């Protein structure tokens, strides 16, 4: 509906980007790319104090939004004219090995999907993950300048 498409103009009812981000389609449903890329990506957020307090006292699904601040291995699945979609794995608790030492906080992998495109000459990336049956977590990040992004986190039930 209209509330979903407000996240991005590319997310329309029953579109490839929407079905991809909501885990409604599989890799076989996406045209084969002419070339693909793989990227190891790490991001950190500055979470406002009140938001951190609310998340710490929320249910498990909201706490699992931390998947979007974990190191990720991203693979491009499709580069269309106006956007790219892909998938990957988040390393829960950090990379399994850090500087030659085992990372005891490593807790496995979480599956993620992404949609990236340009809006007003700035990169926008939407990343989603299934957090539970029928629950999708999302992160929408928009580039503000070369060092800063504006990020919105949320849950779709």
PAVO-656002 format. One record per residue: residue number from 1; residue in three letters; y, x, z of N, C-alpha, C in turn. Coordinates in nm, 3 decimals. Atoms other than C-alpha are relative to their C-alpha. Example, Ala and Ser with C-alpha at 12.3 -4.5 7.8 and 13.67 -1.06 7.14 Angstrom:
BEGIN
<i:1	aa:ALA	n_north:-0.119	n_east:0.089	n_up:0.000	ca_north:-0.450	ca_east:1.230	ca_up:0.780	c_north:0.120	c_east:0.090	c_up:0.000>
<i:2	aa:SER	n_north:-0.119	n_east:-0.082	n_up:-0.006	ca_north:-0.106	ca_east:1.367	ca_up:0.714	c_north:0.109	c_east:-0.077	c_up:0.073>
end
This chain:
BEGIN
<i:1	aa:UNK	n_north:-0.118	n_east:0.080	n_up:0.000	ca_north:0.000	ca_east:0.000	ca_up:0.000	c_north:0.126	c_east:0.085	c_up:0.000>
<i:2	aa:UNK	n_north:-0.131	n_east:-0.065	n_up:0.006	ca_north:0.368	ca_east:0.085	ca_up:0.011	c_north:0.014	c_east:0.106	c_up:0.109>
<i:3	aa:UNK	n_north:-0.014	n_east:-0.097	n_up:-0.108	ca_north:0.342	ca_east:0.264	ca_up:0.349	c_north:-0.072	c_east:0.130	c_up:-0.029>
<i:4	aa:UNK	n_north:0.071	n_east:-0.123	n_up:0.036	ca_north:0.088	ca_east:0.513	ca_up:0.210	c_north:0.077	c_east:0.074	c_up:-0.109>
<i:5	aa:UNK	n_north:-0.068	n_east:-0.067	n_up:0.110	ca_north:0.284	ca_east:0.582	ca_up:-0.109	c_north:0.132	c_east:0.061	c_up:0.045>
<i:6	aa:UNK	n_north:-0.122	n_east:-0.062	n_up:-0.051	ca_north:0.588	ca_east:0.668	ca_up:0.104	c_north:-0.023	c_east:0.147	c_up:0.035>
<i:7	aa:UNK	n_north:0.031	n_east:-0.140	n_up:-0.030	ca_north:0.411	ca_east:0.995	ca_up:0.192	c_north:0.023	c_east:0.085	c_up:-0.124>
<i:8	aa:UNK	n_north:-0.019	n_east:-0.072	n_up:0.126	ca_north:0.419	ca_east:1.100	ca_up:-0.175	c_north:-0.004	c_east:-0.098	c_up:-0.116>
<i:9	aa:UNK	n_north:-0.001	n_east:0.084	n_up:0.120	ca_north:0.497	ca_east:0.944	ca_up:-0.513	c_north:-0.132	c_east:0.010	c_up:-0.076>
<i:10	aa:UNK	n_north:0.128	n_east:-0.018	n_up:0.069	ca_north:0.160	ca_east:1.079	ca_up:-0.636	c_north:-0.113	c_east:-0.080	c_up:0.065>
<i:11	aa:UNK	n_north:0.102	n_east:0.077	n_up:-0.070	ca_north:-0.029	ca_east:0.866	ca_up:-0.385	c_north:0.022	c_east:-0.148	c_up:-0.030>
<i:12	aa:UNK	n_north:-0.005	n_east:0.140	n_up:0.039	ca_north:-0.071	ca_east:0.530	ca_up:-0.555	c_north:-0.137	c_east:-0.063	c_up:0.021>
<i:13	aa:UNK	n_north:0.125	n_east:0.070	n_up:-0.026	ca_north:-0.338	ca_east:0.266	ca_up:-0.499	c_north:-0.105	c_east:0.040	c_up:-0.102>
<i:14	aa:UNK	n_north:0.116	n_east:-0.037	n_up:0.080	ca_north:-0.676	ca_east:0.381	ca_up:-0.635	c_north:0.027	c_east:0.115	c_up:-0.097>
<i:15	aa:UNK	n_north:-0.027	n_east:-0.117	n_up:0.084	ca_north:-0.530	ca_east:0.703	ca_up:-0.781	c_north:-0.092	c_east:0.114	c_up:0.041>
<i:16	aa:UNK	n_north:0.081	n_east:-0.119	n_up:-0.031	ca_north:-0.717	ca_east:1.033	ca_up:-0.799	c_north:0.051	c_east:0.072	c_up:0.124>
<i:17	aa:UNK	n_north:-0.046	n_east:-0.069	n_up:-0.121	ca_north:-0.486	ca_east:1.201	ca_up:-0.542	c_north:-0.029	c_east:-0.078	c_up:0.129>
<i:18	aa:UNK	n_north:0.027	n_east:0.079	n_up:-0.120	ca_north:-0.522	ca_east:0.911	ca_up:-0.293	c_north:-0.148	c_east:0.002	c_up:0.035>
<i:19	aa:UNK	n_north:0.144	n_east:0.002	n_up:-0.027	ca_north:-0.899	ca_east:0.884	ca_up:-0.329	c_north:-0.050	c_east:0.137	c_up:0.046>
<i:20	aa:UNK	n_north:0.038	n_east:-0.135	n_up:-0.040	ca_north:-0.929	ca_east:1.263	ca_up:-0.297	c_north:0.037	c_east:0.025	c_up:0.146>
<i:21	aa:UNK	n_north:-0.048	n_east:-0.028	n_up:-0.136	ca_north:-0.717	ca_east:1.287	ca_up:0.020	c_north:-0.071	c_east:-0.085	c_up:0.105>
<i:22	aa:UNK	n_north:0.068	n_east:0.088	n_up:-0.095	ca_north:-0.899	ca_east:0.994	ca_up:0.184	c_north:-0.151	c_east:0.020	c_up:0.001>
<i:23	aa:UNK	n_north:0.143	n_east:-0.032	n_up:0.006	ca_north:-1.241	ca_east:1.151	ca_up:0.111	c_north:-0.080	c_east:-0.114	c_up:-0.062>
<i:24	aa:UNK	n_north:0.070	n_east:0.108	n_up:0.070	ca_north:-1.330	ca_east:0.852	ca_up:-0.114	c_north:-0.065	c_east:0.049	c_up:-0.128>
<i:25	aa:UNK	n_north:0.060	n_east:-0.054	n_up:0.122	ca_north:-1.420	ca_east:1.074	ca_up:-0.411	c_north:-0.061	c_east:0.136	c_up:0.032>
<i:26	aa:UNK	n_north:0.070	n_east:-0.126	n_up:-0.018	ca_north:-1.643	ca_east:1.375	ca_up:-0.445	c_north:0.043	c_east:0.099	c_up:-0.109>
<i:27	aa:UNK	n_north:-0.036	n_east:-0.104	n_up:0.096	ca_north:-1.603	ca_east:1.702	ca_up:-0.637	c_north:-0.041	c_east:-0.037	c_up:-0.142>
<i:28	aa:UNK	n_north:0.048	n_east:0.038	n_up:0.132	ca_north:-1.803	ca_east:1.557	ca_up:-0.927	c_north:0.095	c_east:-0.098	c_up:-0.069>
<i:29	aa:UNK	n_north:-0.094	n_east:0.097	n_up:0.056	ca_north:-1.530	ca_east:1.291	ca_up:-0.976	c_north:0.126	c_east:0.065	c_up:-0.055>
<i:30	aa:UNK	n_north:-0.122	n_east:-0.072	n_up:0.039	ca_north:-1.264	ca_east:1.556	ca_up:-1.045	c_north:-0.031	c_east:0.082	c_up:-0.125>
<i:31	aa:UNK	n_north:0.024	n_east:-0.083	n_up:0.120	ca_north:-1.231	ca_east:1.715	ca_up:-1.391	c_north:-0.013	c_east:0.148	c_up:0.036>
<i:32	aa:UNK	n_north:0.023	n_east:-0.142	n_up:-0.026	ca_north:-1.351	ca_east:2.076	ca_up:-1.401	c_north:0.124	c_east:0.080	c_up:-0.038>
<i:33	aa:UNK	n_north:-0.120	n_east:-0.078	n_up:0.032	ca_north:-1.057	ca_east:2.320	ca_up:-1.380	c_north:-0.029	c_east:0.110	c_up:-0.100>
<i:34	aa:UNK	n_north:0.013	n_east:-0.113	n_up:0.092	ca_north:-0.998	ca_east:2.579	ca_up:-1.651	c_north:-0.006	c_east:0.130	c_up:0.078>
<i:35	aa:UNK	n_north:0.006	n_east:-0.115	n_up:-0.089	ca_north:-0.938	ca_east:2.829	ca_up:-1.373	c_north:0.024	c_east:-0.053	c_up:0.141>
<i:36	aa:UNK	n_north:-0.018	n_east:0.045	n_up:-0.138	ca_north:-0.945	ca_east:2.802	ca_up:-0.997	c_north:0.044	c_east:0.118	c_up:0.085>
<i:37	aa:UNK	n_north:-0.045	n_east:-0.103	n_up:-0.090	ca_north:-0.799	ca_east:2.991	ca_up:-0.708	c_north:-0.055	c_east:-0.022	c_up:0.140>
<i:38	aa:UNK	n_north:0.046	n_east:0.005	n_up:-0.139	ca_north:-0.913	ca_east:3.072	ca_up:-0.356	c_north:0.105	c_east:0.071	c_up:0.082>
<i:39	aa:UNK	n_north:-0.107	n_east:-0.053	n_up:-0.083	ca_north:-0.668	ca_east:3.139	ca_up:-0.076	c_north:-0.040	c_east:-0.010	c_up:0.147>
<i:40	aa:UNK	n_north:0.015	n_east:0.004	n_up:-0.144	ca_north:-0.705	ca_east:3.232	ca_up:0.291	c_north:0.139	c_east:-0.022	c_up:0.056>
<i:41	aa:UNK	n_north:-0.132	n_east:0.047	n_up:-0.040	ca_north:-0.416	ca_east:3.055	ca_up:0.462	c_north:0.004	c_east:-0.017	c_up:0.150>
<i:42	aa:UNK	n_north:-0.018	n_east:0.017	n_up:-0.144	ca_north:-0.285	ca_east:3.065	ca_up:0.817	c_north:0.141	c_east:-0.051	c_up:0.024>
<i:43	aa:UNK	n_north:-0.131	n_east:0.060	n_up:-0.027	ca_north:0.000	ca_east:2.855	ca_up:0.953	c_north:0.014	c_east:-0.021	c_up:0.150>
<i:44	aa:UNK	n_north:-0.023	n_east:0.033	n_up:-0.141	ca_north:0.159	ca_east:2.805	ca_up:1.292	c_north:0.117	c_east:-0.097	c_up:0.007>
<i:45	aa:UNK	n_north:-0.104	n_east:0.101	n_up:-0.018	ca_north:0.375	ca_east:2.518	ca_up:1.416	c_north:0.077	c_east:0.026	c_up:0.128>
<i:46	aa:UNK	n_north:-0.078	n_east:0.010	n_up:-0.122	ca_north:0.655	ca_east:2.501	ca_up:1.664	c_north:-0.001	c_east:-0.147	c_up:0.037>
<i:47	aa:UNK	n_north:0.013	n_east:0.140	n_up:-0.040	ca_north:0.565	ca_east:2.178	ca_up:1.843	c_north:0.098	c_east:-0.028	c_up:0.113>
<i:48	aa:UNK	n_north:-0.094	n_east:0.034	n_up:-0.106	ca_north:0.844	ca_east:2.014	ca_up:2.044	c_north:-0.073	c_east:-0.032	c_up:0.130>
<i:49	aa:UNK	n_north:0.063	n_east:0.014	n_up:-0.132	ca_north:0.769	ca_east:2.001	ca_up:2.417	c_north:-0.053	c_east:-0.141	c_up:0.025>
<i:50	aa:UNK	n_north:0.043	n_east:0.138	n_up:-0.024	ca_north:0.752	ca_east:1.620	ca_up:2.436	c_north:-0.119	c_east:-0.038	c_up:-0.088>
<i:51	aa:UNK	n_north:0.112	n_east:0.026	n_up:0.089	ca_north:0.521	ca_east:1.602	ca_up:2.133	c_north:-0.126	c_east:0.066	c_up:0.052>
<i:52	aa:UNK	n_north:0.116	n_east:-0.071	n_up:-0.056	ca_north:0.289	ca_east:1.862	ca_up:2.288	c_north:-0.055	c_east:-0.075	c_up:0.121>
<i:53	aa:UNK	n_north:0.043	n_east:0.076	n_up:-0.117	ca_north:0.279	ca_east:1.658	ca_up:2.610	c_north:-0.076	c_east:-0.126	c_up:-0.041>
<i:54	aa:UNK	n_north:0.066	n_east:0.122	n_up:0.048	ca_north:0.189	ca_east:1.338	ca_up:2.422	c_north:-0.136	c_east:0.033	c_up:-0.059>
<i:55	aa:UNK	n_north:0.128	n_east:-0.038	n_up:0.059	ca_north:-0.083	ca_east:1.514	ca_up:2.221	c_north:-0.101	c_east:0.041	c_up:0.106>
<i:56	aa:UNK	n_north:0.090	n_east:-0.046	n_up:-0.106	ca_north:-0.231	ca_east:1.676	ca_up:2.533	c_north:-0.057	c_east:-0.118	c_up:0.079>
<i:57	aa:UNK	n_north:0.045	n_east:0.117	n_up:-0.076	ca_north:-0.260	ca_east:1.332	ca_up:2.696	c_north:-0.053	c_east:-0.112	c_up:-0.088>
<i:58	aa:UNK	n_north:0.047	n_east:0.103	n_up:0.092	ca_north:-0.390	ca_east:1.146	ca_up:2.390	c_north:-0.151	c_east:0.006	c_up:-0.015>
<i:59	aa:UNK	n_north:0.145	n_east:0.004	n_up:0.021	ca_north:-0.739	ca_east:1.059	ca_up:2.272	c_north:-0.046	c_east:0.121	c_up:-0.082>
<i:60	aa:UNK	n_north:0.059	n_east:-0.115	n_up:0.069	ca_north:-0.973	ca_east:1.309	ca_up:2.105	c_north:0.045	c_east:0.008	c_up:-0.145>
<i:61	aa:UNK	n_north:-0.039	n_east:-0.005	n_up:0.141	ca_north:-0.872	ca_east:1.208	ca_up:1.751	c_north:0.136	c_east:0.065	c_up:-0.016>
<i:62	aa:UNK	n_north:-0.133	n_east:-0.059	n_up:0.009	ca_north:-0.508	ca_east:1.296	ca_up:1.809	c_north:-0.006	c_east:0.149	c_up:0.034>
<i:63	aa:UNK	n_north:0.014	n_east:-0.142	n_up:-0.035	ca_north:-0.610	ca_east:1.625	ca_up:1.974	c_north:-0.056	c_east:0.080	c_up:-0.116>
<i:64	aa:UNK	n_north:0.060	n_east:-0.070	n_up:0.112	ca_north:-0.810	ca_east:1.711	ca_up:1.662	c_north:0.099	c_east:0.028	c_up:-0.113>
<i:65	aa:UNK	n_north:-0.103	n_east:-0.034	n_up:0.098	ca_north:-0.484	ca_east:1.724	ca_up:1.464	c_north:0.028	c_east:0.150	c_up:-0.001>
<i:66	aa:UNK	n_north:-0.019	n_east:-0.146	n_up:-0.004	ca_north:-0.483	ca_east:2.090	ca_up:1.570	c_north:-0.072	c_east:0.069	c_up:-0.115>
<i:67	aa:UNK	n_north:0.069	n_east:-0.058	n_up:0.116	ca_north:-0.713	ca_east:2.145	ca_up:1.269	c_north:0.100	c_east:0.052	c_up:-0.102>
<i:68	aa:UNK	n_north:-0.100	n_east:-0.039	n_up:0.099	ca_north:-0.394	ca_east:2.175	ca_up:1.063	c_north:0.075	c_east:0.127	c_up:0.037>
<i:69	aa:UNK	n_north:-0.063	n_east:-0.127	n_up:-0.038	ca_north:-0.283	ca_east:2.484	ca_up:1.255	c_north:-0.104	c_east:0.112	c_up:0.013>
<i:70	aa:UNK	n_north:0.107	n_east:-0.100	n_up:-0.002	ca_north:-0.610	ca_east:2.675	ca_up:1.211	c_north:0.002	c_east:0.078	c_up:-0.132>
<i:71	aa:UNK	n_north:0.014	n_east:-0.072	n_up:0.127	ca_north:-0.674	ca_east:2.948	ca_up:0.951	c_north:-0.091	c_east:-0.081	c_up:-0.093>
<i:72	aa:UNK	n_north:0.076	n_east:0.080	n_up:0.097	ca_north:-0.810	ca_east:2.786	ca_up:0.632	c_north:-0.036	c_east:0.082	c_up:-0.123>
<i:73	aa:UNK	n_north:0.040	n_east:-0.051	n_up:0.131	ca_north:-1.000	ca_east:2.889	ca_up:0.323	c_north:0.018	c_east:-0.115	c_up:-0.097>
<i:74	aa:UNK	n_north:-0.033	n_east:0.109	n_up:0.093	ca_north:-0.855	ca_east:2.678	ca_up:0.038	c_north:-0.046	c_east:0.035	c_up:-0.141>
<i:75	aa:UNK	n_north:0.046	n_east:-0.017	n_up:0.137	ca_north:-1.004	ca_east:2.632	ca_up:-0.310	c_north:0.064	c_east:-0.107	c_up:-0.087>
<i:76	aa:UNK	n_north:-0.061	n_east:0.094	n_up:0.093	ca_north:-0.814	ca_east:2.471	ca_up:-0.597	c_north:-0.109	c_east:-0.065	c_up:-0.083>
<i:77	aa:UNK	n_north:0.100	n_east:0.074	n_up:0.077	ca_north:-1.024	ca_east:2.199	ca_up:-0.761	c_north:0.054	c_east:-0.048	c_up:-0.133>
<i:78	aa:UNK	n_north:-0.060	n_east:0.053	n_up:0.123	ca_north:-0.780	ca_east:2.062	ca_up:-1.020	c_north:0.149	c_east:0.033	c_up:-0.002>
<i:79	aa:UNK	n_north:-0.143	n_east:-0.020	n_up:0.021	ca_north:-0.442	ca_east:2.167	ca_up:-1.156	c_north:0.040	c_east:-0.096	c_up:-0.112>
<i:80	aa:UNK	n_north:-0.050	n_east:0.097	n_up:0.096	ca_north:-0.284	ca_east:1.866	ca_up:-1.327	c_north:0.140	c_east:0.041	c_up:-0.042>
<i:81	aa:UNK	n_north:-0.134	n_east:-0.034	n_up:0.049	ca_north:0.054	ca_east:1.860	ca_up:-1.501	c_north:0.102	c_east:0.007	c_up:0.113>
<i:82	aa:UNK	n_north:-0.102	n_east:0.010	n_up:-0.105	ca_north:0.249	ca_east:1.763	ca_up:-1.188	c_north:-0.048	c_east:0.037	c_up:0.140>
<i:83	aa:UNK	n_north:0.051	n_east:-0.027	n_up:-0.134	ca_north:0.021	ca_east:1.847	ca_up:-0.895	c_north:-0.131	c_east:0.077	c_up:-0.008>
<i:84	aa:UNK	n_north:0.130	n_east:-0.066	n_up:-0.013	ca_north:-0.282	ca_east:2.041	ca_up:-0.776	c_north:-0.072	c_east:-0.062	c_up:0.119>
<i:85	aa:UNK	n_north:0.081	n_east:0.045	n_up:-0.114	ca_north:-0.566	ca_east:1.919	ca_up:-0.555	c_north:-0.109	c_east:0.102	c_up:0.026>
<i:86	aa:UNK	n_north:0.104	n_east:-0.095	n_up:-0.037	ca_north:-0.823	ca_east:2.118	ca_up:-0.368	c_north:-0.064	c_east:-0.037	c_up:0.131>
<i:87	aa:UNK	n_north:0.071	n_east:0.024	n_up:-0.125	ca_north:-1.046	ca_east:2.143	ca_up:-0.067	c_north:-0.022	c_east:0.134	c_up:0.069>
<i:88	aa:UNK	n_north:0.026	n_east:-0.124	n_up:-0.070	ca_north:-1.149	ca_east:2.395	ca_up:0.190	c_north:-0.056	c_east:-0.023	c_up:0.138>
<i:89	aa:UNK	n_north:0.053	n_east:0.003	n_up:-0.136	ca_north:-1.256	ca_east:2.473	ca_up:0.543	c_north:0.101	c_east:0.061	c_up:0.095>
<i:90	aa:UNK	n_north:-0.081	n_east:-0.055	n_up:-0.108	ca_north:-1.053	ca_east:2.522	ca_up:0.858	c_north:-0.094	c_east:0.071	c_up:0.097>
<i:91	aa:UNK	n_north:0.078	n_east:-0.077	n_up:-0.096	ca_north:-1.185	ca_east:2.786	ca_up:1.097	c_north:0.043	c_east:-0.044	c_up:0.140>
<i:92	aa:UNK	n_north:-0.037	n_east:0.057	n_up:-0.129	ca_north:-1.181	ca_east:2.595	ca_up:1.426	c_north:-0.006	c_east:0.106	c_up:0.109>
<i:93	aa:UNK	n_north:-0.008	n_east:-0.103	n_up:-0.103	ca_north:-1.068	ca_east:2.823	ca_up:1.707	c_north:0.039	c_east:0.137	c_up:-0.053>
<i:94	aa:UNK	n_north:-0.038	n_east:-0.127	n_up:0.060	ca_north:-0.963	ca_east:3.096	ca_up:1.464	c_north:-0.113	c_east:0.061	c_up:-0.080>
<i:95	aa:UNK	n_north:0.101	n_east:-0.068	n_up:0.082	ca_north:-1.149	ca_east:3.334	ca_up:1.237	c_north:-0.116	c_east:0.048	c_up:0.088>
<i:96	aa:UNK	n_north:0.117	n_east:-0.040	n_up:-0.081	ca_north:-1.505	ca_east:3.423	ca_up:1.352	c_north:0.006	c_east:0.143	c_up:0.051>
<i:97	aa:UNK	n_north:-0.012	n_east:-0.140	n_up:-0.040	ca_north:-1.417	ca_east:3.791	ca_up:1.367	c_north:0.146	c_east:0.041	c_up:-0.017>
<i:98	aa:UNK	n_north:-0.139	n_east:-0.046	n_up:0.005	ca_north:-1.077	ca_east:3.940	ca_up:1.447	c_north:0.004	c_east:0.149	c_up:0.027>
<i:99	aa:UNK	n_north:-0.012	n_east:-0.144	n_up:-0.014	ca_north:-1.012	ca_east:4.309	ca_up:1.391	c_north:-0.130	c_east:0.067	c_up:0.046>
<i:100	aa:UNK	n_north:0.130	n_east:-0.059	n_up:-0.031	ca_north:-1.383	ca_east:4.392	ca_up:1.408	c_north:-0.065	c_east:-0.050	c_up:0.127>
<i:101	aa:UNK	n_north:0.057	n_east:0.055	n_up:-0.123	ca_north:-1.442	ca_east:4.192	ca_up:1.727	c_north:-0.036	c_east:-0.146	c_up:-0.019>
<i:102	aa:UNK	n_north:0.042	n_east:0.140	n_up:0.006	ca_north:-1.628	ca_east:3.866	ca_up:1.766	c_north:0.103	c_east:-0.088	c_up:0.071>
<i:103	aa:UNK	n_north:-0.093	n_east:0.097	n_up:-0.058	ca_north:-1.398	ca_east:3.570	ca_up:1.834	c_north:-0.081	c_east:-0.108	c_up:0.070>
<i:104	aa:UNK	n_north:0.079	n_east:0.097	n_up:-0.076	ca_north:-1.565	ca_east:3.370	ca_up:2.113	c_north:0.059	c_east:-0.140	c_up:-0.003>
<i:105	aa:UNK	n_north:-0.063	n_east:0.132	n_up:0.010	ca_north:-1.317	ca_east:3.085	ca_up:2.059	c_north:-0.038	c_east:-0.072	c_up:-0.129>
<i:106	aa:UNK	n_north:0.040	n_east:0.062	n_up:0.127	ca_north:-1.455	ca_east:3.023	ca_up:1.707	c_north:-0.099	c_east:-0.112	c_up:0.028>
<i:107	aa:UNK	n_north:0.083	n_east:0.118	n_up:-0.030	ca_north:-1.607	ca_east:2.672	ca_up:1.711	c_north:-0.054	c_east:-0.067	c_up:-0.126>
<i:108	aa:UNK	n_north:0.055	n_east:0.058	n_up:0.123	ca_north:-1.724	ca_east:2.618	ca_up:1.353	c_north:0.109	c_east:-0.030	c_up:-0.102>
<i:109	aa:UNK	n_north:-0.089	n_east:0.030	n_up:0.112	ca_north:-1.562	ca_east:2.469	ca_up:1.047	c_north:0.035	c_east:-0.148	c_up:-0.003>
<i:110	aa:UNK	n_north:-0.041	n_east:0.137	n_up:0.025	ca_north:-1.369	ca_east:2.154	ca_up:0.965	c_north:0.037	c_east:-0.012	c_up:-0.146>
<i:111	aa:UNK	n_north:-0.026	n_east:0.021	n_up:0.143	ca_north:-1.352	ca_east:2.015	ca_up:0.611	c_north:0.141	c_east:-0.056	c_up:-0.020>
<i:112	aa:UNK	n_north:-0.135	n_east:0.048	n_up:0.030	ca_north:-1.004	ca_east:1.965	ca_up:0.463	c_north:0.016	c_east:-0.018	c_up:-0.150>
<i:113	aa:UNK	n_north:-0.038	n_east:0.017	n_up:0.140	ca_north:-0.851	ca_east:1.850	ca_up:0.135	c_north:0.150	c_east:0.007	c_up:-0.010>
<i:114	aa:UNK	n_north:-0.145	n_east:-0.011	n_up:0.012	ca_north:-0.505	ca_east:1.905	ca_up:-0.006	c_north:0.050	c_east:-0.046	c_up:-0.137>
<i:115	aa:UNK	n_north:-0.077	n_east:0.035	n_up:0.120	ca_north:-0.251	ca_east:1.787	ca_up:-0.263	c_north:0.130	c_east:0.079	c_up:0.009>
<i:116	aa:UNK	n_north:-0.125	n_east:-0.077	n_up:0.002	ca_north:0.038	ca_east:2.019	ca_up:-0.360	c_north:0.077	c_east:-0.032	c_up:-0.127>
<i:117	aa:UNK	n_north:-0.087	n_east:0.029	n_up:0.114	ca_north:0.334	ca_east:1.953	ca_up:-0.587	c_north:0.141	c_east:0.046	c_up:0.034>
<i:118	aa:UNK	n_north:-0.141	n_east:-0.035	n_up:-0.021	ca_north:0.705	ca_east:2.028	ca_up:-0.631	c_north:0.085	c_east:-0.126	c_up:0.004>
<i:119	aa:UNK	n_north:-0.094	n_east:0.111	n_up:-0.015	ca_north:0.979	ca_east:1.791	ca_up:-0.520	c_north:0.137	c_east:0.062	c_up:0.023>
<i:120	aa:UNK	n_north:-0.134	n_east:-0.060	n_up:-0.010	ca_north:1.344	ca_east:1.888	ca_up:-0.575	c_north:-0.007	c_east:0.152	c_up:0.008>
<i:121	aa:UNK	n_north:0.019	n_east:-0.145	n_up:0.006	ca_north:1.233	ca_east:2.245	ca_up:-0.655	c_north:-0.052	c_east:0.060	c_up:0.131>
<i:122	aa:UNK	n_north:0.061	n_east:-0.047	n_up:-0.126	ca_north:1.055	ca_east:2.273	ca_up:-0.316	c_north:-0.147	c_east:-0.042	c_up:0.000>
<i:123	aa:UNK	n_north:0.143	n_east:0.031	n_up:-0.007	ca_north:0.680	ca_east:2.284	ca_up:-0.253	c_north:-0.027	c_east:-0.101	c_up:0.111>
<i:124	aa:UNK	n_north:0.048	n_east:0.097	n_up:-0.098	ca_north:0.521	ca_east:1.989	ca_up:-0.074	c_north:-0.152	c_east:0.007	c_up:0.000>
<i:125	aa:UNK	n_north:0.146	n_east:-0.002	n_up:-0.013	ca_north:0.163	ca_east:2.005	ca_up:0.056	c_north:-0.042	c_east:-0.106	c_up:0.101>
<i:126	aa:UNK	n_north:0.060	n_east:0.099	n_up:-0.089	ca_north:-0.037	ca_east:1.722	ca_up:0.205	c_north:-0.144	c_east:0.043	c_up:0.022>
<i:127	aa:UNK	n_north:0.136	n_east:-0.042	n_up:-0.035	ca_north:-0.355	ca_east:1.824	ca_up:0.387	c_north:-0.061	c_east:-0.111	c_up:0.084>
<i:128	aa:UNK	n_north:0.068	n_east:0.104	n_up:-0.077	ca_north:-0.611	ca_east:1.575	ca_up:0.520	c_north:-0.133	c_east:0.051	c_up:0.051>
<i:129	aa:UNK	n_north:0.131	n_east:-0.031	n_up:-0.056	ca_north:-0.925	ca_east:1.591	ca_up:0.731	c_north:-0.057	c_east:-0.126	c_up:0.063>
<i:130	aa:UNK	n_north:0.066	n_east:0.112	n_up:-0.068	ca_north:-1.179	ca_east:1.334	ca_up:0.848	c_north:-0.016	c_east:0.038	c_up:0.146>
<i:131	aa:UNK	n_north:0.005	n_east:-0.031	n_up:-0.143	ca_north:-1.138	ca_east:1.326	ca_up:1.225	c_north:-0.105	c_east:-0.084	c_up:0.073>
<i:132	aa:UNK	n_north:0.101	n_east:0.088	n_up:-0.058	ca_north:-1.396	ca_east:1.056	ca_up:1.289	c_north:-0.030	c_east:-0.108	c_up:-0.100>
<i:133	aa:UNK	n_north:0.033	n_east:0.107	n_up:0.094	ca_north:-1.556	ca_east:0.754	ca_up:1.124	c_north:0.123	c_east:-0.088	c_up:-0.028>
<i:134	aa:UNK	n_north:-0.112	n_east:0.084	n_up:0.041	ca_north:-1.278	ca_east:0.580	ca_up:0.930	c_north:0.137	c_east:0.052	c_up:0.042>
<i:135	aa:UNK	n_north:-0.128	n_east:-0.055	n_up:-0.045	ca_north:-1.005	ca_east:0.808	ca_up:1.072	c_north:0.030	c_east:0.129	c_up:-0.076>
<i:136	aa:UNK	n_north:-0.044	n_east:-0.117	n_up:0.076	ca_north:-0.816	ca_east:1.055	ca_up:0.852	c_north:0.127	c_east:0.053	c_up:0.066>
<i:137	aa:UNK	n_north:-0.122	n_east:-0.065	n_up:-0.047	ca_north:-0.565	ca_east:1.301	ca_up:0.996	c_north:0.071	c_east:0.061	c_up:-0.119>
<i:138	aa:UNK	n_north:-0.072	n_east:-0.061	n_up:0.110	ca_north:-0.288	ca_east:1.424	ca_up:0.770	c_north:0.117	c_east:0.084	c_up:0.050>
<i:139	aa:UNK	n_north:-0.116	n_east:-0.085	n_up:-0.022	ca_north:-0.020	ca_east:1.690	ca_up:0.760	c_north:0.076	c_east:0.005	c_up:-0.131>
<i:140	aa:UNK	n_north:-0.086	n_east:-0.009	n_up:0.120	ca_north:0.269	ca_east:1.669	ca_up:0.512	c_north:0.108	c_east:0.104	c_up:0.030>
<i:141	aa:UNK	n_north:-0.098	n_east:-0.107	n_up:-0.019	ca_north:0.472	ca_east:1.990	ca_up:0.487	c_north:0.086	c_east:0.013	c_up:-0.124>
<i:142	aa:UNK	n_north:-0.096	n_east:-0.016	n_up:0.109	ca_north:0.785	ca_east:2.026	ca_up:0.277	c_north:0.080	c_east:0.127	c_up:0.026>
<i:143	aa:UNK	n_north:-0.075	n_east:-0.126	n_up:-0.010	ca_north:0.947	ca_east:2.363	ca_up:0.212	c_north:0.149	c_east:-0.030	c_up:0.014>
<i:144	aa:UNK	n_north:-0.145	n_east:0.012	n_up:-0.018	ca_north:1.304	ca_east:2.382	ca_up:0.346	c_north:0.071	c_east:0.120	c_up:-0.059>
<i:145	aa:UNK	n_north:-0.050	n_east:-0.125	n_up:0.057	ca_north:1.371	ca_east:2.745	ca_up:0.257	c_north:-0.117	c_east:0.098	c_up:0.001>
<i:146	aa:UNK	n_north:0.107	n_east:-0.098	n_up:0.011	ca_north:1.173	ca_east:3.066	ca_up:0.217	c_north:-0.077	c_east:0.026	c_up:0.128>
<i:147	aa:UNK	n_north:0.065	n_east:-0.029	n_up:-0.129	ca_north:1.083	ca_east:3.079	ca_up:0.590	c_north:-0.032	c_east:-0.124	c_up:0.083>
<i:148	aa:UNK	n_north:0.015	n_east:0.118	n_up:-0.085	ca_north:1.084	ca_east:2.719	ca_up:0.715	c_north:-0.052	c_east:-0.121	c_up:-0.078>
<i:149	aa:UNK	n_north:0.054	n_east:0.125	n_up:0.053	ca_north:0.898	ca_east:2.393	ca_up:0.653	c_north:0.031	c_east:-0.113	c_up:0.096>
<i:150	aa:UNK	n_north:-0.009	n_east:0.121	n_up:-0.082	ca_north:0.938	ca_east:2.039	ca_up:0.778	c_north:-0.137	c_east:-0.065	c_up:-0.011>
<i:151	aa:UNK	n_north:0.137	n_east:0.051	n_up:0.000	ca_north:0.600	ca_east:1.896	ca_up:0.881	c_north:-0.010	c_east:-0.130	c_up:0.075>
<i:152	aa:UNK	n_north:0.030	n_east:0.127	n_up:-0.064	ca_north:0.484	ca_east:1.546	ca_up:0.963	c_north:-0.151	c_east:-0.007	c_up:0.018>
<i:153	aa:UNK	n_north:0.143	n_east:0.018	n_up:-0.029	ca_north:0.145	ca_east:1.490	ca_up:1.131	c_north:-0.024	c_east:-0.147	c_up:0.029>
<i:154	aa:UNK	n_north:0.030	n_east:0.139	n_up:-0.028	ca_north:-0.027	ca_east:1.155	ca_up:1.151	c_north:-0.147	c_east:-0.033	c_up:-0.014>
<i:155	aa:UNK	n_north:0.136	n_east:0.052	n_up:0.009	ca_north:-0.343	ca_east:0.947	ca_up:1.163	c_north:-0.001	c_east:-0.124	c_up:-0.087>
<i:156	aa:UNK	n_north:0.023	n_east:0.121	n_up:0.080	ca_north:-0.467	ca_east:0.691	ca_up:0.910	c_north:-0.132	c_east:-0.059	c_up:0.048>
<i:157	aa:UNK	n_north:0.121	n_east:0.065	n_up:-0.051	ca_north:-0.716	ca_east:0.443	ca_up:1.052	c_north:-0.036	c_east:-0.115	c_up:-0.091>
end
